[in-house]
Amino acid sequence: MADYYDILGISKNASLTDIKAAYRRQALKWHPDRNKSKEATEKFKGINKAYEVLSDPKKKEMYDQYGADVFERATAGAGAGPQSYSYRQGPFTYTYTTSAGGGSPFENFDFGGFSDPFEIFEQFFGFQSPFSGERRRQSRRSVYEINLTFEEAAKGVERETVIKGERKIIKIPAGVDNGSRIRFSDFDVQVAIKPHPYFKREGQDIYFEKEISFPLAALGGVVEVPTVGEELKLKVRPGIQSGTILRLRGQGIVYPHSSRRGDQYVIFKIKSPDKISPKARRLLEELEKEL
């Protein structure tokens, strides 16, 4: 049986911060939506199981003493007729399964101070679990929708509005995503984000297509690329191919209530001219002979 520490690539002395960071690295690497290898699904399941155990001090202590068998036995023997619920957030798909009786599959576990796994979701990923939203809707809390621009969602914003007949200041934290639900004292606010004209967002990562000319692609040069914060100058290597993706680490959107940020991915597209002059045609014909 695989060692949970080896699965996450950490030592037995790793801190909780190290465990969370290792989990995110491994999850990004092996999530089946990104990794198309045959072993990705099983790897991802193992990564989630390892994180569930090692991130909980009590479970970690039990694991260190008795190994993984105690946890495998605890999750075995589920009843027939389970129901699965899935939610996609950026590159991830989060899934949980209920038993035949409708109870939570996590009800026999101690989540180390959290009342349920959805609170772990909120603490670790920085935004509310969609499933906890379902529970809160069942409690008949008032829900109000707020429309934000891409920039407002990325950087946070304060809005003055009237709720339940009272004028209130609504503070939206930086980094909320489309569909995020924010809990206030006696009501919830659901976020709707207007599409951006050229940025595409997946979770906290953003994608931007940059068109470059054929001469620039062949010879190389420098281009300016917008980010959430400011424009950056990027060096284009000679001979770059259309579809090449450049990762700008930490230039994505901040996680709510966190200093961590996603990444920006720049996708280069080589633009061919609609019309060329006779002189340009002759030069291109000469170039083709040289290649």
N, C-alpha and C positions, 0 to 999 in steps of 0.2 A: 504494500500500500504506500502511495506517495506521501512524502513528508510535506506538511503544510508550509513549513518554513522554506523548503526548496521550491515549492510551487510559486510562492511570492518572491523568491530570490532574496530573502533576508536572513539575518542571524537570529538566534534565540534571544539576544539582548536588544532587539529592535524596539524602538519606542512606538507609541500609538501613531504618532505623526509619520514615522517611517513606514509603518504597516499600511496606513491609508495611501501614502504616496506610491508604495509598491503595488498596491491593489489597482490604483488608477493606471499605472504603466502597463501592468499585465492585462487589465481589462481592455484597454485601447488596442493592445497588440493582438489579442486572441478573440475579440468579439466577432461572432460569425458574420455580422453585417459588413465587417471590414476584412476579415481574414477568411479566404475562401478555401483554405486547406481542409482536408478530411477530418483532421484531429481537432479543429478549432472549437467545435461545439463541446466536446468532452473537456478540453482544456479550460474553456470558459466556465463550465460548471464547477470544475475543481478549484478554480481561482475564487469563485464566489463562496464556495464552501470553506476554503482556507481563510478568507477574510472574515466570514461570519464567526468563526471560532477564535481566531487570533486577535480580533479587535475587541473581544469581550474578555476582561481580566479573569473572570471566574472560569469561563470556558477554556481560556488559554492555560490556566493552572491545571485544569482537569486533563487537557490534552498533553501537557508536559509530563503528567504523572502516568496517564493510562493510554495515551495514543489515540488514534482516530477511531478505533473500534467503537468506543462508547457513543460517539456522535452518529456513526453509521447505524447503530442499532436503534438509536433514539428516533431516527427519521424513517425507519423501515416499517412496513406493515400498514401503510395507509389504506383506508377503506375504498370500496369500489365507488365509481361514479363521481370522480373529482371534477371540479370546475376550475379552469385556468383563466386568468385575467392578465392582459399584456398592455403595456404602454410604451410608446417610443419617445425618447428624448434625445435629439441629436443622433449620434451614431449608436446609441444604446437602445435596447429593448428590455424593459423591466417586466418580469412575470412573477406572479404568485399563484398558488393553487390552493383551493379550499377542499376540505374533506367532503365525503358524501353527505354528512350532516350539516354542511354549510359553515363549519367552524374554521378558524384560521389554522393553517398548518404550523404556525409558530407558537400556538398557545401553550405548548409544553416546554418552551424555552425561556430562559431568563436572559433578557436583553441588557443587563448591566446598567439599570437606571432608566432605560427607556421603556415606555409602556407597551410599545409594539414596534415592528420593523419599519413602519412608515416614519417614525420619529428618527430612526437611524438614517433613512433616506434623506430627510430634511437636513439633518446635521451634517452629513457627509457631502451631499451634492449641492447644498446651498439654496435649494428651492423646495417647494412643497410637493410631497408625494401626491400623484393624481388619485390614489386610492384613499388617502386620508381625506381628500376633498369629497369623495363619495360619502364617507361616514359623516362629514360635517353637513353635507346637504341633507342627509337624513334627519339631522337635528333641527331642520327648518330655519337655519340662519338666513338672514337676508343677504342676497348676493347682488352686487352692483358691478356693471362692466365699465371699464375705463379704456379709452382708445389712446394709444401712444404712438409717436413716431419711432422709427428705428433708433434715432439718437437718444430720445428720451428714455427708452427702455435700456439702452446701453449705459447711459450715464446717470440715470436716476432723475427724478423730478418731483416737485411738490405741486399739487393741484388743490385749488379751493373749490368746493362743491357743496351742494345741499343734500344731506342724507337724513331721512326720517324727520324732515322739517327743520333740521339744524344745519347751520353753516359749519363745515369742517375742513381742516387742512389734511389732505391725504398725501402722505409721503411714500413714494414708490422707490424702493431701493434699486441701485444700479445693478443691471444684469438680469432682470426678470425676462422670462421668455413668453412667447405667445401661449395663452392658455393658463399661465401661472395664476394661482389663487393666493391672495395675501390676506391673512387673518388679522382683523382689528378686534377691538373689545367686544362689540356686539353685532358685527356684520363682516362680510367678506367682500373683497374686491377682486374681480377677475380681469386679467389683462388681455387686451386685443392689440396687436402690433401691426401697423400699416407696413406693407412691403417696401423695401428700399429699392431705388431705381437701379443700383448696380451691385450692392452687397447681397449675398445670400447667406443665411444663417442656419447652422445646425448645432443646436445646443449653445455652447459658449464659443464655438469656432465660427469664423466667417470665411467666405470664399469670394474671390474677386477675379474676373477675367480681364486680362490686360492684352490689348491688341498691339502688336508691334509690326513694323514693316519688314518686308523680305530682306532689304539691305541690312537693317539693324540685326535681324536674326542671323544673317550670314557673317557679318563683320564684328558683331558685339557692340556694346555701348552702355549707356546709363539711361534709365527711365525713372519717372516719378510715379509712385503708387500711393493712393489714399489709404489710410487706415482709420480706425475708430478715433484715434487721437490726432495724428498729424500726417502729412505726406512724407514718405520716405523715398530716398533715392536708392535704386537697386542696380547692381551691375549685371548686365546680360552678357553671358559668355558667348564667344563666337561659335556659330554652328548650332545654336539652340533649336530644338525641335518644337513644332506646334503641339500643345498639350502638356508640355513640361510644367511640373508643379513645384513651386518654391514655398517652403514653410517659413513663416515669420513667427518664431516662438514668442509667446506672451503678448502678441499684438491683437488678440481677439477680445472677447467681451469678458468682463470681470464676473466671477461667481458672486451671487448676492451675499452680502455680509461676510466677504472674504477678500483677501488680497490676491488670491490666485486668479489667473486669467486664462482664457482659451487662446488658441492660435489663429493666425490668419494664413490662408493658403492662396497664393497667387498663381493663376493658371494662364500661361502664355499662349496666345493665339496669333498665328502669323497671318496677316491680312494681305490678300492678293489684290492688286489694283484692278478696278473694273475695266479701265482702258489704258493702253500704253502707247507711247509715241513710236514712230519708226526707229528713231535713234535708240530708244530703250529696248525695243525688240531686238535690234542688232546686237546690243550689249548682252542681252540675255542669251541670245543664240551663241555668242562667243563664250559666255560663261558655261553654258551647257557642254560645250566641247572640251572645256578645261576640266570639268568634273568627272 
